[in-house]
Amino acid sequence: ITSEKNHQAELEESEERFRNLIMQSPVAKAILSGEDHIVEIANDALLKNIWRKNSADVIGRKVLDVFPELKKQQYAKLLQEVYATGVKHTGKESFMWINGDDGLVHYYVDFEYAPVFSSDNIVSGIKITAVDVTEKVKARKQIEESEKRFRSLAESLPQLVWETDEKGNALFASGRW
């Protein structure tokens, strides 16, 4: 019985270290359990920065009950696919909206849905990792729009317009060139 008790204590300690690792991560993380996707763990980075909910409002509840707007987006279907197939899904600069305690907010996120397997190699849940890249996407879109305006202006001028790098290699030449 002593060895069994020691083994049980080691398992509990290992689980506690795992939970602390997730909870202290600066990257938004959550673990959903079962095919109903019940929120088992959600760290502060996810709760405060993306979901904008209190832990008590989400832990132990179905994620799609807490955030029904996800059903209208790709995310509900992706959760089902990852759970059914056991194959992770990664998205880059994916547009989403979440209705938190402070209202509806739009985001761009890099995310991963990865299956969590039980000891008998059956999918038992999904691990979510998400990074808010909204500011990066908005900045890139502003640069793209600025470049589009520059090219439009350069094409409309009667003068020859060109741009080169520091070695004299052509980067841009207007149509008149």
C-alpha positions in Angstrom: 0.0 0.0 0.0 2.9 2.4 0.7 4.3 2.2 -2.8 0.8 2.7 -4.2 0.3 5.8 -2.0 3.7 7.1 -3.0 2.9 6.6 -6.7 -0.5 8.4 -6.2 1.3 11.3 -4.5 3.8 11.5 -7.4 1.0 11.6 -9.9 -0.8 14.4 -8.0 2.5 16.3 -7.8 3.1 15.9 -11.6 -0.5 17.0 -12.4 0.0 20.1 -10.2 3.3 21.0 -11.9 1.5 20.6 -15.3 -1.4 22.9 -14.2 1.1 25.5 -12.9 3.0 25.4 -16.2 -0.2 26.1 -18.1 -1.6 28.7 -15.7 1.7 30.7 -15.6 2.3 30.7 -19.3 2.2 34.2 -21.0 0.6 32.5 -24.0 -3.2 31.9 -23.9 -3.9 28.2 -23.2 -6.8 26.1 -22.3 -7.7 22.4 -22.0 -11.2 21.2 -23.0 -12.3 17.8 -21.9 -14.6 15.3 -23.6 -16.6 15.6 -26.8 -18.7 18.4 -25.2 -15.5 20.5 -24.9 -15.9 21.3 -21.2 -13.4 24.0 -20.1 -11.1 22.1 -17.6 -8.3 24.7 -17.5 -8.0 28.2 -18.8 -5.0 30.3 -18.0 -5.0 34.0 -17.1 -3.6 35.1 -20.5 -6.6 33.5 -22.2 -9.2 34.6 -19.6 -8.1 38.2 -19.4 -6.8 39.0 -23.0 -9.0 37.0 -25.3 -12.0 35.6 -23.6 -12.3 38.5 -21.2 -14.2 36.4 -18.7 -13.8 35.3 -15.1 -12.6 31.8 -14.4 -15.8 31.0 -12.4 -17.8 31.8 -15.6 -16.1 29.3 -17.8 -14.5 26.5 -15.8 -16.6 23.3 -15.8 -18.9 24.7 -18.6 -19.1 23.8 -22.3 -17.0 26.3 -24.3 -19.7 26.6 -26.9 -22.3 27.4 -24.2 -20.1 30.1 -22.9 -19.2 31.4 -26.3 -22.1 30.5 -28.7 -20.7 33.0 -31.3 -18.0 30.4 -32.0 -20.7 28.2 -33.6 -21.1 30.8 -36.4 -17.3 30.7 -37.0 -15.0 28.0 -38.1 -13.9 27.2 -34.5 -16.8 24.9 -33.4 -16.4 22.7 -36.5 -12.6 22.6 -36.0 -13.0 21.5 -32.4 -15.2 18.6 -33.5 -12.8 17.6 -36.3 -9.8 17.6 -34.0 -11.7 15.6 -31.4 -13.0 13.1 -34.0 -9.7 12.6 -35.9 -7.0 13.2 -33.3 -5.2 15.4 -35.8 -4.1 18.9 -34.6 -5.2 22.0 -36.5 -3.1 25.2 -36.7 -4.4 28.6 -37.9 -2.4 31.7 -38.7 -3.8 35.2 -38.5 -7.3 33.7 -38.2 -10.1 36.3 -37.8 -12.5 35.7 -34.9 -14.9 37.5 -32.6 -15.5 36.8 -29.0 -18.3 38.2 -26.8 -16.6 38.8 -23.4 -17.9 40.6 -20.3 -17.1 43.9 -22.0 -18.9 43.2 -25.3 -18.0 41.9 -28.7 -14.3 42.2 -29.8 -12.7 41.2 -33.1 -9.3 39.5 -33.1 -6.7 38.0 -35.4 -5.1 35.0 -33.7 -2.5 32.4 -34.4 -3.9 29.3 -32.8 -3.5 25.5 -32.4 -6.1 22.9 -31.4 -4.2 19.8 -30.4 -5.8 16.5 -29.3 -5.1 15.3 -25.7 -4.9 11.6 -25.5 -5.8 9.4 -22.6 -3.5 6.6 -21.4 -5.2 4.1 -23.8 -4.5 6.5 -26.7 -8.0 7.7 -27.2 -8.7 11.4 -27.6 -10.0 12.7 -24.3 -9.9 16.5 -24.9 -8.3 19.4 -26.8 -5.5 21.7 -25.8 -5.9 25.2 -27.1 -3.0 27.6 -27.6 -3.7 31.1 -29.0 -1.6 34.2 -29.6 -3.4 37.6 -30.3 -1.7 39.0 -33.5 -4.3 41.7 -34.1 -1.9 44.6 -33.9 0.6 42.9 -36.2 -2.1 42.2 -38.8 -3.5 45.8 -38.6 0.0 47.2 -39.0 0.7 45.0 -42.0 -2.6 46.0 -43.6 -1.8 49.7 -43.1 1.6 49.2 -44.8 0.0 47.4 -47.7 -2.6 50.1 -48.1 0.1 52.8 -48.0 2.1 50.9 -50.6 -1.0 50.6 -52.8 -1.5 54.4 -52.5 2.2 55.0 -53.4 2.0 52.8 -56.5 -1.2 54.4 -57.6 0.3 57.8 -57.2 3.5 56.8 -59.0 1.6 55.4 -61.9 -0.5 58.5 -62.3 2.4 60.9 -62.5 3.7 62.0 -65.9 7.3 61.8 -64.6 9.4 58.7 -64.5 9.3 57.2 -61.0 11.6 54.4 -59.8 13.0 53.0 -56.6 16.3 51.1 -56.1 18.0 49.5 -53.2 21.4 50.6 -51.9 23.2 48.6 -54.6 21.2 50.2 -57.4 19.0 47.1 -58.0 15.5 48.2 -59.3 12.7 47.7 -56.8 10.0 49.6 -58.5 9.5 51.4 -61.8 6.4 53.2 -62.9 4.6 52.2 -66.1 6.0 55.3 -67.9 9.5 54.0 -67.2 
